[in-house]
Amino acid sequence: MPFSKLNSMDQFLTTRDAARRLNVTDTRVRQMIRDGVILRSIKIGRDHLIPLSEIVELAGKDRKPGRPKKAHDHDL
C-alpha cells in the first residue's frame, strides 16, 4: 500500500512485533499480508511495517486457531 494512504499518526509494528501480538509466527503475518487479511502495510526490504490499528482490529476478530480441515471424498 502506498505510504500516502496510511495515517501519519499511526504507530507501526514490525512483522515480528505484529506476530507476537497476534500469537502467530512472522511467516504467518507475511502470509496474512499476501492473502489480504492484513490490508495495510509498508514493505521495507524483506520486512513490513504494519499500523498498530490494523493489528488491534485484527486481534479483536474471532479467528479459528489452526489449519482449516481438508475436504475428504466422503464430505463432498
C-alpha positions in Angstrom: 0.0 0.0 0.0 1.4 3.4 -0.8 2.6 5.4 2.2 0.3 8.3 1.3 -2.7 6.1 2.1 -1.5 5.4 5.6 -2.3 7.7 8.5 0.9 9.5 9.5 -0.3 9.4 13.1 -0.3 5.6 13.2 2.2 3.7 15.2 3.8 0.9 13.3 4.8 -2.6 14.2 7.4 -4.8 12.6 6.3 -8.2 11.3 7.8 -9.8 14.4 6.0 -7.4 16.8 2.7 -8.0 15.0 3.2 -11.8 15.2 3.8 -11.6 18.9 0.6 -9.5 19.4 -1.4 -12.0 17.3 0.2 -15.0 18.8 1.3 -16.3 15.4 4.7 -16.7 13.6 6.4 -14.0 11.5 5.8 -16.2 8.5 2.1 -16.3 9.2 2.0 -12.5 9.3 3.7 -12.2 5.9 1.2 -14.8 4.6 -1.7 -12.8 6.0 -0.4 -9.7 4.2 -0.1 -11.7 0.9 -3.6 -13.1 1.4 -5.2 -9.7 2.1 -6.1 -10.5 5.7 -3.8 -7.6 6.7 -4.7 -4.8 4.3 -2.3 -2.0 5.2 1.4 -2.4 5.4 4.6 -0.9 4.0 7.3 -3.2 2.7 10.8 -2.1 3.6 13.4 -4.6 2.4 12.2 -8.0 3.4 10.2 -6.8 6.3 6.8 -5.0 6.6 5.7 -2.2 8.8 2.1 -2.6 9.9 0.0 0.0 11.5 -0.8 -0.8 15.1 -4.5 0.0 14.4 -4.6 -2.8 11.8 -3.3 -5.3 14.3 -5.6 -4.2 17.1 -8.6 -4.5 14.7 -7.4 -8.0 13.6 -6.8 -9.2 17.1 -10.4 -8.2 18.0 -11.8 -10.5 15.4 -12.9 -14.0 16.2 -10.4 -16.3 14.4 -10.3 -20.1 14.5 -6.8 -21.4 15.5 -5.0 -23.9 13.4 -5.3 -25.1 9.9 -8.6 -25.4 8.1 -9.8 -29.0 7.8 -9.2 -30.7 4.5 -12.3 -31.8 2.5 -12.4 -35.6 2.2 -14.1 -37.5 -0.6 -16.9 -38.6 1.6 -17.5 -34.9 2.7 -18.3 -33.9 -0.9 
